[in-house]
Amino acid sequence: MRTRQFGRTGWQTSEIGYGLWGIGGWTGSDDQESLGALDRAIALGCTFFDTAWAYGLGKSEQLLGQALRAKRTGLAAPGGREVSPLIVATKIPPKNMKWPAKDEYLVAETYPPDHIREYTEKSLANLGVSTIDLQQFHVWSDTWAGDAGWQRAVDDLKREKLVRAIGISVNRWQATNVLRALETGLIDSVQVVYNIFDQAPEDELLPYCQAHDIAVIARVPFDEGSLTGTLTPESQWPDGDWRNTYFNPAHLAETLTHVDRLQPLVPEGMDLPELALRFILEHPAVSTTIPGMRRLRHVERNLGASDGVPLPPRLSDALKAHRWER
């Protein structure tokens, strides 16, 4: 597993991390299978783990804490080779519990100081740690950027060593709706949707982060599953599964059209998920990407893409044409 520097924190993190939304209670998730997948990821050198209180109302955090408790420090690879420490990232839900953030929401409705501290303390307890490596705002609107309340709250958390770094997870398709917050100098990382279809972060956000040494976490590398190549026109999920809403019939049909256009570019000996991960890793501003992984085969397939082998330039250029403005 190759590592990259995580912005100005100086941490070395695995360039392919682990997204834990799915293990918090998605349809088909199994706790023991999830724990086994986490153990395998650690063994293969994955060192960055991204969860949130909202993923199962603390369940994902608790499972991560269980998996990492005995392994978080003092790790050694076979032969005694030292490896990077494990980095735990989580997120504070908005007080109004509404996703995504909207500009008309007041910061008092989303991230007042007492709420920031309350949910940081809840996550500390769920994870079973005394310090969270990266605490993130789970939603964001830059209309809140100048508020002194959240700024003071995160500064206090750092000063008290309850968190080591602060990040923001930005709304889907709103990659620039964070630039004012970044200008405060208080934000160490940005988590953004970035994949073959969603290339808009390349326009402004990624260059800004690269210039200012802010870490970038590329989320949704498989476009909620479409870039795994497993969706069909008949794809459905059990009642209550959020994917039924996201992939409504019209959006599913449009998505599959884009996937079909992409398939001829997949090189021999590579599958679509591997191509999706390699595309993301081509950008030097990306610190890590966090595919969701609930099964051993997913862990082994995804982490295998971290080998430093670049895509052929002509293929990289061809993938640029698959940018999808939604």
C-alpha positions in Angstrom: 0.0 0.0 0.0 1.4 3.4 -1.0 1.0 6.4 1.2 0.6 10.1 0.6 1.0 13.1 2.9 -2.2 14.3 4.4 -1.9 18.0 3.8 -0.2 20.2 6.4 -0.8 17.6 9.1 2.3 15.8 8.0 0.5 12.4 8.4 1.3 9.7 6.0 -2.0 7.9 5.1 -2.8 5.1 2.7 -3.8 6.5 -0.6 -6.8 4.1 -0.5 -8.7 4.5 2.7 -11.8 2.8 4.1 -15.3 4.4 3.9 -17.5 3.0 6.7 -21.0 4.3 5.8 -22.0 0.9 4.6 -21.2 -1.0 7.7 -23.4 1.3 9.8 -26.5 -0.5 8.7 -26.9 -0.6 5.0 -29.1 -3.4 3.6 -27.1 -6.6 3.6 -24.5 -5.5 6.0 -23.3 -8.0 8.6 -21.3 -6.9 11.6 -19.0 -9.9 11.8 -18.3 -9.7 8.0 -17.6 -6.0 8.4 -15.1 -6.6 11.2 -13.4 -9.2 9.2 -13.1 -6.8 6.3 -11.7 -4.1 8.6 -9.1 -6.5 9.9 -8.1 -7.5 6.4 -7.7 -3.9 5.3 -5.4 -3.2 8.3 -3.3 -6.2 7.4 -3.0 -5.0 3.8 -1.8 -1.6 4.9 -4.9 0.6 4.9 -4.3 3.3 7.5 -7.2 5.8 6.9 -10.7 5.1 8.2 -13.6 7.5 7.6 -16.8 7.1 9.6 -19.5 9.4 11.0 -21.9 9.5 14.0 -24.8 9.5 11.4 -23.7 6.2 10.0 -26.1 4.1 12.1 -26.4 6.7 14.9 -22.9 5.7 16.2 -22.9 2.1 15.1 -20.2 2.5 12.5 -18.0 4.4 14.9 -18.5 1.6 17.5 -17.5 -1.1 15.0 -14.5 0.8 13.9 -13.4 1.3 17.6 -13.8 -2.4 18.2 -11.6 -3.2 15.2 -8.9 -0.7 15.9 -8.7 -0.8 19.7 -5.9 -3.3 19.9 -4.1 -2.2 16.7 -4.1 1.6 16.6 -0.6 2.2 17.7 2.6 0.2 17.8 1.9 -1.6 14.5 4.5 -3.6 12.9 4.5 -5.4 9.6 6.0 -8.9 9.1 9.7 -8.8 9.6 9.4 -5.9 12.1 9.0 -3.2 9.4 7.3 -0.1 10.9 4.1 1.0 9.3 2.1 4.2 9.5 -0.3 4.6 12.5 -4.0 4.3 11.9 -5.9 7.5 11.3 -9.5 7.8 12.5 -11.8 10.4 10.9 -15.4 11.0 11.8 -18.0 13.7 11.4 -20.4 15.9 13.4 -24.0 15.7 12.1 -25.8 19.1 11.7 -28.0 19.9 14.7 -31.1 20.0 12.5 -30.2 16.6 11.1 -30.9 17.7 7.5 -28.8 16.6 4.5 -27.6 18.4 2.4 -26.9 21.8 4.0 -28.8 24.7 2.5 -27.7 28.3 2.5 -30.9 29.4 4.3 -30.1 27.3 7.3 -28.7 29.4 10.1 -25.4 28.2 11.7 -27.3 28.2 15.1 -29.5 25.5 13.5 -26.6 23.4 12.3 -23.3 23.9 14.2 -23.6 25.9 17.4 -20.6 25.5 19.7 -22.3 23.3 22.3 -23.5 20.9 19.6 -20.0 20.6 18.1 -18.6 19.6 21.5 -21.5 17.3 22.4 -21.1 15.2 19.2 -17.4 15.2 19.4 -17.7 13.7 22.9 -20.2 11.1 21.7 -17.8 10.1 18.9 -14.9 9.8 21.3 -17.0 7.5 23.4 -18.2 5.4 20.5 -14.7 5.0 19.1 -13.1 4.4 22.5 -10.3 6.9 22.0 -9.1 10.0 23.9 -8.4 11.9 20.7 -10.0 11.9 17.3 -7.5 12.3 14.5 -9.8 14.2 12.1 -13.1 15.6 13.1 -15.2 16.9 10.2 -18.4 18.9 9.7 -20.7 16.4 7.9 -22.5 19.1 5.9 -21.5 22.7 5.1 -22.6 26.0 3.7 -20.1 28.8 3.2 -22.6 31.2 4.5 -21.4 30.0 8.0 -17.7 30.6 7.2 -17.4 33.8 9.2 -19.2 32.6 12.3 -17.0 33.0 15.4 -18.9 30.3 17.3 -17.8 27.2 15.3 -14.3 28.7 14.9 -13.9 29.1 18.6 -15.3 25.6 19.2 -12.9 23.8 16.9 -10.0 25.8 18.2 -10.9 24.7 21.8 -11.2 21.0 20.7 -7.7 21.2 19.2 -6.3 23.0 22.2 -7.7 20.5 24.6 -6.3 17.7 22.4 -9.7 16.1 21.8 -9.1 16.4 18.1 -5.9 16.7 16.1 -7.3 18.2 12.9 -10.5 19.6 11.5 -12.2 19.0 8.1 -15.3 19.7 6.1 -17.3 17.4 4.0 -18.9 19.4 1.2 -22.2 19.0 -0.5 -22.4 16.8 -3.6 -22.0 19.0 -6.8 -21.0 22.0 -4.7 -17.3 21.7 -4.7 -16.6 25.4 -4.2 -19.1 25.9 -1.4 -16.2 25.7 1.1 -13.6 28.1 -0.2 -14.4 30.9 2.3 -14.1 28.4 5.2 -10.7 27.3 3.9 -9.5 30.9 4.0 -9.9 31.0 7.8 -6.9 28.7 8.1 -8.8 26.5 10.5 -9.6 23.7 8.1 -7.0 20.9 7.5 -8.9 18.8 5.0 -11.8 18.7 2.6 -13.9 15.7 1.7 -15.5 16.0 -1.7 -17.3 13.8 -4.3 -14.7 13.2 -7.0 -14.8 10.4 -9.6 -14.8 9.8 -13.3 -18.2 11.3 -13.7 -17.8 14.0 -11.0 -14.7 15.9 -12.2 -15.8 19.5 -11.2 -13.5 19.6 -8.1 -10.6 19.8 -10.6 -11.6 23.3 -11.7 -11.1 25.3 -8.4 -11.1 23.2 -5.3 -8.3 20.7 -5.9 -5.9 23.4 -7.2 -6.7 25.6 -4.1 -6.1 22.7 -1.7 -2.8 21.8 -3.5 -1.6 25.4 -3.3 -2.5 25.7 0.4 -1.5 22.3 1.6 -5.0 21.2 2.5 -5.7 17.5 2.4 -8.3 16.1 0.0 -10.4 13.1 0.7 -12.1 11.8 -2.5 -15.4 10.3 -1.5 -17.9 8.3 -3.6 -15.2 6.9 -6.0 -17.7 4.5 -7.5 -20.6 7.0 -7.9 -22.8 5.2 -5.3 -22.2 1.9 -7.1 -22.6 2.8 -10.8 -18.8 2.6 -11.4 -18.7 -0.9 -10.0 -20.4 -2.0 -13.2 -22.9 -4.1 -11.2 -26.1 -2.0 -11.8 -28.7 -3.1 -14.3 -32.1 -1.6 -15.4 -33.7 -4.0 -13.0 -31.6 -3.0 -9.9 -33.7 -2.5 -6.8 -33.1 -2.5 -3.1 -35.3 -3.4 -0.1 -37.8 -0.9 1.1 -36.2 1.9 3.1 -32.8 1.6 1.4 -31.7 5.1 0.3 -30.4 3.8 -3.1 -34.0 3.4 -4.2 -34.4 7.2 -4.0 -31.0 8.1 -5.4 -31.3 5.6 -8.3 -34.9 6.4 -9.2 -35.9 4.9 -12.6 -35.0 8.0 -14.6 -31.7 8.6 -12.9 -30.8 4.9 -13.1 -31.5 4.8 -16.8 -29.4 7.9 -17.4 -26.6 6.5 -15.3 -26.4 3.2 -17.1 -26.1 5.1 -20.4 -23.0 6.9 -19.1 -21.6 3.6 -17.8 -22.2 1.9 -21.1 -20.2 4.6 -22.9 -17.4 4.2 -20.4 -17.0 0.4 -20.6 -15.1 0.3 -23.9 -12.2 2.3 -22.2 -11.6 -0.4 -19.5 -8.2 -1.9 -20.4 -7.7 -5.7 -20.7 -6.9 -7.2 -17.4 -8.6 -4.4 -15.5 -12.2 -4.0 -14.3 -14.3 -0.8 -14.0 -13.9 -0.4 -10.2 -10.1 -0.5 -10.6 -10.2 2.0 -13.4 -12.3 4.3 -11.2 -9.8 4.2 -8.4 -6.8 4.7 -10.6 -8.4 7.7 -12.2 -8.8 9.4 -8.8 -5.2 8.5 -7.8 -3.9 10.2 -10.9 -4.6 13.7 -9.4 -1.7 14.9 -7.1 -4.0 16.9 -4.9 -5.8 13.8 -3.6 -4.5 12.5 -0.3 -6.7 9.5 -0.1 -9.9 8.0 -1.5 -12.5 6.1 0.6 -14.4 3.4 -1.2 -17.0 1.7 0.9 -16.0 -1.9 1.7 -18.1 -4.5 3.6 -16.6 -7.7 2.2 -13.2 -9.2 2.0 -13.2 -9.4 -1.7 -13.9 -5.7 -2.0 -11.0 -4.9 0.4 -8.6 -7.0 -1.6 -9.7 -5.7 -5.0 -9.8 -2.0 -4.0 -6.5 -1.9 -2.1 -4.8 -3.7 -4.9 -5.1 -0.6 -7.0 -2.5 1.1 -4.9 0.6 0.1 -6.7 1.9 3.3 -8.2 1.3 2.3 -11.8 -0.1 5.3 -13.7 -2.8 5.1 -16.4 -1.5 5.5 -19.9 -1.7 9.3 -20.9 -4.1 8.6 -23.7 -6.5 6.7 -21.4 -6.4 9.6 -18.8 -7.2 12.0 -21.5 -10.1 9.9 -22.8 -11.6 9.6 -19.3 -11.8 13.4 -19.1 -14.4 13.3 -21.8 -16.7 11.3 -19.4 -17.2 14.3 -17.1 -20.9 14.5 -16.3 -22.5 17.8 -15.3 -25.5 17.0 -13.2 
